[in-house]
Amino acid sequence: MKTINKTCTETLREAYDATVRIVRHAMRRLDRMPWPSLLAACVMLALLITVLPLALTLFVLFLLVKLVAGALGGKQHYRPRHRDPAHQNGR
């Protein structure tokens, strides 16, 4: 009967083996790719690595600027442009 309780080292060993299998599979796939496909994959990976963090950083920066501007600007009350005539006469 197989035990379901694993030690930490067994779990780490399984994770290591799975990672090694994935890396070996990826290396075999890259080895079989033609040069134009490999170049396109490298360009897309480079764009993903550089543009995605830049976009996230800019998003957080603008969000913080908006929050600071809102905190410093104070509260503005909403005033309707056209009031109901019944409210102007105190009714």
DSSP file with accessible surface (Angstrom, degrees, kcal/mol):
  #  RESIDUE AA STRUCTURE BP1 BP2  ACC     N-H-->O    O-->H-N    N-H-->O    O-->H-N    TCO  KAPPA ALPHA  PHI   PSI    X-CA   Y-CA   Z-CA
    1    1 A M              0   0  240      0, 0.0     2,-0.3     0, 0.0     0, 0.0   0.000 360.0 360.0 360.0 131.4    0.0    0.0    0.0
    2    2 A K        -     0   0  177      1,-0.0     2,-0.2     2,-0.0     0, 0.0  -0.636 360.0-129.4 -84.8 136.9    1.4    3.4   -1.0
    3    3 A T        -     0   0   92     -2,-0.3    -1,-0.0     1,-0.1     0, 0.0  -0.569   8.5-157.5 -85.3 144.9    1.6    6.1    1.6
    4    4 A I  S    S+     0   0  149     -2,-0.2     2,-0.7     2,-0.0    -1,-0.1   0.583  70.8  91.0 -95.8 -12.1    0.1    9.5    0.8
    5    5 A N        -     0   0  129      0, 0.0     2,-0.3     0, 0.0    -2,-0.1  -0.758  60.7-174.0 -87.5 115.9    2.2   11.3    3.4
    6    6 A K        -     0   0   91     -2,-0.7     2,-0.1     1,-0.0    -2,-0.0  -0.819  21.5-120.2-110.4 152.3    5.5   12.5    1.8
    7    7 A T     >  -     0   0   74     -2,-0.3     4,-2.0     1,-0.1     5,-0.2  -0.348  31.4-106.5 -80.5 168.7    8.5   14.1    3.4
    8    8 A C  H  > S+     0   0   96      1,-0.2     4,-2.5     2,-0.2     5,-0.2   0.898 120.0  52.8 -63.7 -39.8    9.7   17.5    2.3
    9    9 A T  H  > S+     0   0  103      1,-0.2     4,-2.4     2,-0.2    -1,-0.2   0.880 107.5  51.4 -67.1 -36.0   12.7   16.1    0.5
   10   10 A E  H  > S+     0   0   96      2,-0.2     4,-2.3     1,-0.2    -1,-0.2   0.909 110.8  48.3 -65.4 -40.6   10.5   13.7   -1.5
   11   11 A T  H  X S+     0   0   74     -4,-2.0     4,-2.3     2,-0.2    -2,-0.2   0.922 112.7  47.9 -65.2 -42.9    8.2   16.6   -2.6
   12   12 A L  H  X S+     0   0  112     -4,-2.5     4,-2.6     2,-0.2    -2,-0.2   0.887 109.9  53.2 -64.6 -37.4   11.3   18.7   -3.5
   13   13 A R  H  X S+     0   0  157     -4,-2.4     4,-2.7     2,-0.2    -2,-0.2   0.919 109.5  48.4 -63.6 -42.5   12.7   15.7   -5.5
   14   14 A E  H  X S+     0   0   95     -4,-2.3     4,-2.4     2,-0.2    -2,-0.2   0.911 111.9  49.2 -64.1 -41.5    9.4   15.4   -7.4
   15   15 A A  H  X S+     0   0   52     -4,-2.3     4,-2.4     2,-0.2    -2,-0.2   0.916 112.0  49.1 -64.5 -40.7    9.4   19.1   -8.2
   16   16 A Y  H  X S+     0   0  142     -4,-2.6     4,-2.6     2,-0.2    -2,-0.2   0.933 111.3  48.9 -63.1 -46.4   13.0   18.9   -9.3
   17   17 A D  H  X S+     0   0   66     -4,-2.7     4,-2.4     1,-0.2    -2,-0.2   0.905 111.9  49.0 -61.9 -41.3   12.3   15.9  -11.6
   18   18 A A  H  X S+     0   0   31     -4,-2.4     4,-2.3     2,-0.2    -1,-0.2   0.915 111.5  49.5 -65.2 -41.0    9.3   17.6  -13.1
   19   19 A T  H  X S+     0   0   82     -4,-2.4     4,-2.6     1,-0.2     5,-0.2   0.923 110.8  49.8 -64.2 -42.2   11.3   20.8  -13.7
   20   20 A V  H  X S+     0   0   30     -4,-2.6     4,-2.7     1,-0.2     5,-0.2   0.916 110.3  50.6 -63.5 -41.5   14.1   18.9  -15.4
   21   21 A R  H  X S+     0   0  158     -4,-2.4     4,-2.3     2,-0.2    -1,-0.2   0.922 111.6  48.1 -62.8 -41.6   11.6   17.0  -17.6
   22   22 A I  H  X S+     0   0  118     -4,-2.3     4,-2.6     2,-0.2    -2,-0.2   0.931 112.9  47.6 -65.5 -43.5   10.0   20.3  -18.7
   23   23 A V  H  X S+     0   0   79     -4,-2.6     4,-2.6     2,-0.2    -2,-0.2   0.921 112.3  49.0 -65.8 -42.1   13.4   21.9  -19.4
   24   24 A R  H  X S+     0   0  158     -4,-2.7     4,-2.3     2,-0.2    -1,-0.2   0.913 111.9  49.3 -63.3 -41.3   14.6   18.9  -21.4
   25   25 A H  H  X S+     0   0   88     -4,-2.3     4,-2.3    -5,-0.2    -2,-0.2   0.924 111.6  49.0 -63.3 -42.6   11.4   18.9  -23.4
   26   26 A A  H  X S+     0   0   44     -4,-2.6     4,-2.6     1,-0.2    -2,-0.2   0.905 110.2  51.2 -64.4 -39.8   11.7   22.6  -24.1
   27   27 A M  H  X S+     0   0  117     -4,-2.6     4,-2.2     2,-0.2    -1,-0.2   0.900 109.7  49.8 -65.5 -39.7   15.3   22.2  -25.2
   28   28 A R  H  X S+     0   0  135     -4,-2.3     4,-1.5     2,-0.2    -1,-0.2   0.915 111.8  48.8 -63.6 -41.4   14.3   19.4  -27.6
   29   29 A R  H  X S+     0   0  145     -4,-2.3     4,-0.7     1,-0.2    -2,-0.2   0.905 112.1  48.0 -63.8 -43.5   11.6   21.6  -29.0
   30   30 A L  H >< S+     0   0   77     -4,-2.6     3,-0.6     1,-0.2    -1,-0.2   0.866 108.3  55.6 -64.8 -35.3   14.0   24.5  -29.4
   31   31 A D  H 3< S+     0   0  141     -4,-2.2    -1,-0.2     1,-0.2    -2,-0.2   0.842 109.6  46.2 -66.5 -31.7   16.5   22.3  -31.1
   32   32 A R  H 3< S+     0   0  169     -4,-1.5    -1,-0.2    -5,-0.1    -2,-0.2   0.567  90.8 105.0 -87.3  -8.5   14.0   21.2  -33.7
   33   33 A M  S << S-     0   0   67     -4,-0.7     2,-0.1    -3,-0.6    -3,-0.0  -0.480  74.3-118.4 -74.6 141.9   12.7   24.7  -34.5
   34   34 A P     >  -     0   0   77      0, 0.0     4,-2.4     0, 0.0     5,-0.2  -0.377  31.2-105.1 -71.9 160.6   13.8   26.4  -37.7
   35   35 A W  H  > S+     0   0  211      1,-0.2     4,-2.7     2,-0.2     5,-0.2   0.882 117.2  51.8 -59.0 -43.2   15.8   29.6  -37.4
   36   36 A P  H  > S+     0   0   98      0, 0.0     4,-2.4     0, 0.0    -1,-0.2   0.924 112.5  46.3 -62.9 -38.5   13.1   32.0  -38.4
   37   37 A S  H  > S+     0   0   56      2,-0.2     4,-2.4     1,-0.2    -2,-0.2   0.895 112.4  50.9 -67.7 -38.4   10.7   30.5  -35.8
   38   38 A L  H  X S+     0   0   39     -4,-2.4     4,-2.4     2,-0.2    -1,-0.2   0.914 110.3  49.3 -65.5 -40.8   13.4   30.6  -33.1
   39   39 A L  H  X S+     0   0  116     -4,-2.7     4,-2.5     2,-0.2    -2,-0.2   0.926 111.6  48.8 -63.5 -44.1   14.1   34.3  -33.9
   40   40 A A  H  X S+     0   0   55     -4,-2.4     4,-2.5    -5,-0.2    -2,-0.2   0.912 111.0  50.4 -63.2 -40.4   10.4   35.1  -33.7
   41   41 A A  H  X S+     0   0   42     -4,-2.4     4,-2.4     1,-0.2    -1,-0.2   0.915 111.1  48.8 -64.6 -40.3   10.1   33.3  -30.3
   42   42 A C  H  X S+     0   0   73     -4,-2.4     4,-2.5     2,-0.2    -2,-0.2   0.908 111.7  48.9 -66.8 -40.7   13.2   35.1  -29.0
   43   43 A V  H  X S+     0   0   74     -4,-2.5     4,-2.5     2,-0.2    -2,-0.2   0.930 112.5  47.9 -64.7 -43.8   11.8   38.5  -30.0
   44   44 A M  H  X S+     0   0  126     -4,-2.5     4,-2.4     2,-0.2    -2,-0.2   0.908 112.4  49.2 -64.2 -40.3    8.4   37.8  -28.5
   45   45 A L  H  X S+     0   0  100     -4,-2.4     4,-2.6    -5,-0.2    -1,-0.2   0.912 110.8  50.2 -65.5 -40.6   10.0   36.6  -25.3
   46   46 A A  H  X S+     0   0   52     -4,-2.5     4,-2.0     2,-0.2     5,-0.3   0.910 111.6  48.4 -64.4 -41.3   12.2   39.7  -25.1
   47   47 A L  H  X>S+     0   0   89     -4,-2.5     4,-3.0     2,-0.2     5,-0.6   0.916 111.9  49.7 -63.9 -41.5    9.1   41.9  -25.7
   48   48 A L  H  X5S+     0   0  100     -4,-2.4     4,-1.0     1,-0.2    -2,-0.2   0.921 112.0  47.7 -63.3 -41.5    7.2   40.1  -23.0
   49   49 A I  H  <5S+     0   0  105     -4,-2.6    -1,-0.2    -5,-0.2    -2,-0.2   0.859 123.3  32.0 -70.1 -33.5   10.1   40.4  -20.5
   50   50 A T  H  X5S+     0   0   87     -4,-2.0     4,-1.1    -5,-0.2    -2,-0.2   0.880 121.7  41.9 -93.6 -40.4   10.6   44.2  -21.2
   51   51 A V  H  X5S+     0   0   76     -4,-3.0     4,-2.9    -5,-0.3     5,-0.2   0.902 107.5  57.6 -80.1 -39.7    7.2   45.6  -22.0
   52   52 A L  H  X<S+     0   0   93     -4,-1.0     4,-2.4    -5,-0.6     5,-0.2   0.945 109.4  43.5 -61.6 -48.2    5.0   43.8  -19.5
   53   53 A P  H  > S+     0   0   65      0, 0.0     4,-2.6     0, 0.0    -1,-0.2   0.894 114.1  52.9 -64.2 -34.8    6.9   45.1  -16.4
   54   54 A L  H  X S+     0   0  101     -4,-1.1     4,-2.6     2,-0.2    -2,-0.2   0.935 110.1  47.0 -64.1 -44.6    7.1   48.5  -17.9
   55   55 A A  H  X S+     0   0   54     -4,-2.9     4,-2.2     1,-0.2    -1,-0.2   0.920 113.8  47.7 -64.0 -42.3    3.3   48.6  -18.4
   56   56 A L  H  X S+     0   0  102     -4,-2.4     4,-2.4    -5,-0.2    -1,-0.2   0.906 112.1  50.1 -65.9 -39.8    2.6   47.3  -14.9
   57   57 A T  H  X S+     0   0   92     -4,-2.6     4,-2.6    -5,-0.2    -2,-0.2   0.927 111.4  47.8 -64.5 -44.7    5.0   49.9  -13.4
   58   58 A L  H  X S+     0   0   73     -4,-2.6     4,-2.7     2,-0.2     5,-0.3   0.890 110.3  53.1 -63.7 -38.7    3.4   52.7  -15.3
   59   59 A F  H  X S+     0   0  132     -4,-2.2     4,-2.2    -5,-0.2    -2,-0.2   0.951 112.0  44.1 -60.4 -47.5    0.0   51.6  -14.3
   60   60 A V  H  X S+     0   0   76     -4,-2.4     4,-2.5     2,-0.2    -2,-0.2   0.914 113.3  52.3 -65.2 -40.3    1.0   51.6  -10.6
   61   61 A L  H  X S+     0   0   92     -4,-2.6     4,-2.4     1,-0.2    -2,-0.2   0.947 112.2  43.8 -61.9 -48.5    2.7   54.9  -11.0
   62   62 A F  H  X S+     0   0  135     -4,-2.7     4,-2.4     2,-0.2    -1,-0.2   0.865 112.1  54.1 -66.9 -34.1   -0.3   56.6  -12.5
   63   63 A L  H  X S+     0   0   77     -4,-2.2     4,-2.4    -5,-0.3    -1,-0.2   0.934 109.8  47.2 -64.1 -42.7   -2.6   55.0  -10.0
   64   64 A L  H  X S+     0   0   96     -4,-2.5     4,-2.7     2,-0.2     5,-0.2   0.904 111.0  51.5 -65.8 -39.5   -0.5   56.4   -7.2
   65   65 A V  H  X S+     0   0   84     -4,-2.4     4,-2.7     1,-0.2     5,-0.2   0.923 110.6  49.3 -62.3 -41.2   -0.5   59.9   -8.8
   66   66 A K  H  X S+     0   0  153     -4,-2.4     4,-2.3     1,-0.2    -2,-0.2   0.918 111.9  48.0 -64.7 -42.0   -4.2   59.7   -9.1
   67   67 A L  H  X S+     0   0  107     -4,-2.4     4,-2.1     2,-0.2    -2,-0.2   0.912 113.4  47.0 -66.0 -41.2   -4.6   58.7   -5.4
   68   68 A V  H  X S+     0   0   85     -4,-2.7     4,-2.4     2,-0.2     5,-0.2   0.923 112.5  49.7 -66.9 -42.6   -2.3   61.4   -4.2
   69   69 A A  H  X S+     0   0   58     -4,-2.7     4,-1.9    -5,-0.2    -2,-0.2   0.903 112.0  48.9 -63.5 -38.7   -4.0   64.1   -6.4
   70   70 A G  H  X S+     0   0   50     -4,-2.3     4,-0.7    -5,-0.2    -1,-0.2   0.882 111.6  49.2 -67.4 -36.1   -7.4   63.0   -5.0
   71   71 A A  H  < S+     0   0   80     -4,-2.1     3,-0.3     1,-0.2    -2,-0.2   0.879 116.3  41.5 -71.9 -35.8   -6.1   63.1   -1.4
   72   72 A L  H  < S+     0   0  145     -4,-2.4    -2,-0.2     1,-0.2    -1,-0.2   0.765 106.6  63.4 -81.9 -24.6   -4.6   66.6   -1.9
   73   73 A G  H  < S-     0   0   54     -4,-1.9    -1,-0.2    -5,-0.2    -2,-0.2   0.675  95.4-144.5 -76.3 -16.0   -7.5   68.0   -3.9
   74   74 A G     <  -     0   0   50     -4,-0.7     2,-0.4    -3,-0.3    -1,-0.2  -0.179  35.0 -47.3  78.1-177.5  -10.0   67.6   -1.1
   75   75 A K        -     0   0  194     -4,-0.1     2,-0.5    -2,-0.0    -4,-0.0  -0.753  47.9-158.4 -94.9 136.7  -13.7   66.6   -1.4
   76   76 A Q        -     0   0  179     -2,-0.4     2,-0.3     0, 0.0    -2,-0.0  -0.945  15.3-135.6-113.3 130.5  -15.8   68.3   -4.0
   77   77 A H        -     0   0  168     -2,-0.5     2,-0.4     1,-0.1    -2,-0.0  -0.620  19.5-115.9 -86.7 147.2  -19.6   68.2   -3.5
   78   78 A Y        -     0   0  200     -2,-0.3    -1,-0.1     1,-0.0     0, 0.0  -0.620  30.1-172.3 -83.7 129.3  -21.9   67.5   -6.3
   79   79 A R        -     0   0  218     -2,-0.4     2,-0.1     0, 0.0     3,-0.0  -0.979  20.0-133.5-121.8 120.4  -24.2   70.3   -7.3
   80   80 A P        -     0   0   57      0, 0.0     3,-0.1     0, 0.0    -2,-0.0  -0.444  10.2-140.1 -69.6 144.4  -27.0   69.7   -9.8
   81   81 A R  S    S+     0   0  233      1,-0.2     2,-0.6    -2,-0.1     0, 0.0   0.898  89.4  41.1 -72.1 -41.7  -27.2   72.4  -12.4
   82   82 A H  S    S-     0   0  173     -3,-0.0     2,-0.3     0, 0.0    -1,-0.2  -0.932  77.1-159.6-113.7 118.3  -31.0   72.5  -12.6
   83   83 A R        -     0   0  160     -2,-0.6     5,-0.0    -3,-0.1    -2,-0.0  -0.660  28.8-102.2 -94.9 154.9  -32.8   72.3   -9.3
   84   84 A D    >>  -     0   0   89     -2,-0.3     3,-1.2     1,-0.1     4,-1.0  -0.513  26.5-133.6 -71.3 131.1  -36.4   71.3   -8.9
   85   85 A P  H 3> S+     0   0   83      0, 0.0     4,-1.2     0, 0.0     6,-0.2   0.807 103.6  64.8 -60.1 -25.0  -38.6   74.5   -8.4
   86   86 A A  H 34>S+     0   0   40      1,-0.2     5,-1.8     2,-0.2     4,-0.2   0.865 101.9  49.0 -66.9 -32.2  -40.4   72.7   -5.5
   87   87 A H  H X45S+     0   0  130     -3,-1.2     3,-0.7     1,-0.2    -1,-0.2   0.783 103.8  59.7 -78.6 -25.8  -37.1   72.6   -3.5
   88   88 A Q  H 3<5S+     0   0  127     -4,-1.0    -1,-0.2     1,-0.2    -2,-0.2   0.834 104.5  49.3 -71.5 -31.5  -36.3   76.3   -4.1
   89   89 A N  T 3<5S-     0   0  110     -4,-1.2    -1,-0.2    -3,-0.1    -2,-0.2   0.428 118.0-109.0 -87.7   1.3  -39.5   77.5   -2.4
   90   90 A G  T < 5       0   0   70     -3,-0.7    -3,-0.2     1,-0.2    -2,-0.1   0.727 360.0 360.0  82.1  19.3  -39.0   75.3    0.6
   91   91 A R      <       0   0  219     -5,-1.8    -1,-0.2    -6,-0.2    -2,-0.0  -0.546 360.0 360.0 -90.5 360.0  -41.8   72.9   -0.2
